[in-house]
């Protein structure tokens, strides 16, 4: 009789242990489900409420010599949109620069000189590449450039024109076709020569 009761007690204890283990398993499941739902909810809230950077540049297509330039939209330093299409009929000198690029800094006064000489016959656009906006603004003031400047914070425009080094200068003719992509610092004389070569404009 005692042996039978002992077995019954042991069986009841085992059942209680199994029941407790099941409750712990259910609790863990509820906890993981709750955490997963919370994470999904927070992620959904983040991605639906956070706006993309207003100054992010957009490029459609890739440059090829003799072919139409990619469709580009950038923001200038005042946050206004700038597109290449808005300068249709005017040759463009597109110059990529950054405050961390000493060769860019060295050539900027020469670009300013030639830009002033060209006037409205050639549109100069300085594209600030992956830079701190404060440092870029300071450099713009120090070098005295007055031509249009835009931002390419993620390098998408630079990539669209096949950039491989800094500075990079792109010559786009009045028909919107890419004539040449030059890597490296350019002097005033070289810049004038390229404008004459590609645009048949003497400056």
N, C-alpha and C positions, 0 to 999 in steps of 0.2 A: 504493500500500500504506500509506504513512504517513498519507495523507488518510483512508483507511478506519479505521485505528486511532484517529486523532484523533476521528472521529465516534463511534466506539464508546466511547471514554473519556468524551466529553461526554454521551452517552446514559446511561452508568452513573452519572455525577455527578448528572444530572437525576433518575434513579430514586432515588438515595440522598436527595436533597433532598425528593422527594415522600414517601418513607418516613418521613423525620424529621418532616415536617410532620404526617403522619398520627398519629405517636406523640405529638406535642405536643397535637394535637386530642383524642386519647383521654385523655391526662393531664388536660387542662382539664375534660373531661367528668366524669372520675372525681372531680376536685376539687369541682366544682359539685354533683355528686350527694352527695358526702360532707358538704359544708356544709349542703345542703338537709335531709338526713336528720338532721343534728345539731340544726339549728334546730327542725325539727318535733318531735324528741325532747324538747328542752328546753322547748318551748312546752307539749307534752302533760304533762310532769312538773309544770310550774308550775301549769297550770290544774286539774290533778287533785289537787294537794297543798295549794294555798293555799285556806284556808277563807274564805267571805265574812265581812265584819265582823259580830261578834256583836251589835253595837248598831245595826245597820242597821234602819231602820223600814220597815214594809210597809203600803201602802194599796191597797185594792181598791174601785174606784168613784170617782165624783166627787160633790161636794156640790151639792145643789140645795135652795133654800129650800122648806120644807114637806115635804121628802122625807127618808127615812132617811139618817143619816150614813154615810159610807163605812166599810167594815170596816177598822179600824186596829189595828196591833200596833206598839208601840214598846218601847224598853228604858228603865228609869229609871236614875238615876245609880249604882245599885248593880248594874246589869246584869240586873235582873229584868224579865220581860215584863209589859207593861201593855196591855190592850185596852179599847176603849170598851164592848164587850159586857159586861164584868165589872161595869159600873155601871148595868146595866139597871134602870129604875125610879127612878133618881136623875138629876135635871137636871145637866148638865155645863157648866162654863165652861172653854173650851179657849183658853189664851192663849199665842201664839207670841212668844218673846223671845230676845234675844241680847245678849252683852256689848258688841257693837259698835254697839248701837242705843240712843242716849241717851234717846229717848222711852219705850223699854221700861223702862229703869232707873228713870225718873221715876215711872212708874205702878205699879211693883211693890209699894211699901209700901201703896198704896191697895188693891191686890188682896189683900194679906195681911190688911188690916183687915177687908175685906168677907168674906173667906174665914173668918176667925175668927168673925165675927158670924153667918154662915150655918151654921156647924157641919157636921153630917152631912146637912143638908137639900139642900145643893148640893155637887157634887164639883168642886173646882178642880184643873185640870191645867195646869202651865206647860210648854210645849214649847220646848226650847232648839233654835234653828234654826241649822244650819251654823256651829257655834261651836267654839272651842278649849275642851276639857272642863275644863282647869285654870282658865282665866279664868271660865268659867261657874260652876264650883264656888265660886270666890272671890267672885263677885258674889252668889251665893245666900246666902253667909254674911254679906256686908256689908249686904244689904238685909233680912236676917232673915226671909225667907219660909220658911214651914213646910209649905205645901201641896205636893202631889205634883209632881215635876218629871221630865220624860222628855226624850229626845233625838231629834232629826230631822236627822241629819248630812248627808243628801243632799237634804233639802227635799221628800221625796215626800209627806209628810202635809200640809205647807204647800200644795203644788200641788193636792192632792186637795180642799182646801177653797177653792181659787181665790184664794189669797193674792196680793195685788198691792202690798203695802206693809207696813212694820213700825212698831209692833206690829200684830198682827191678833188679834182675839178672836172666838171662835165660841160661840154659845149653842145648846145641844142640849137639848131638853126630855126629860122623864122617859120618853117613848115612843121616844126615840132619833132624833127628827126635828130637822133643822137649822132653827132659828128665825131667826137673823140672823148675818151675818158683818160685823164692824165693823173698819174699817181706821183706825189712828191711836190716839194716846194717849187713855185714858179716866180720868176723875176718879173719886173714891170715890162721889160723888153720881150720876154717870152710870151707874156699874156697878150701884149699888143700884136705880136706875130700870129698867135693862134686865132685871134679875132679877125685879123685880116685874111688868114688862110681859110677859115671856115665860114665866115659871114661876109667876106669881101667888104669890110668896113675898116677904114683907116682911123685910128684913134691916137 
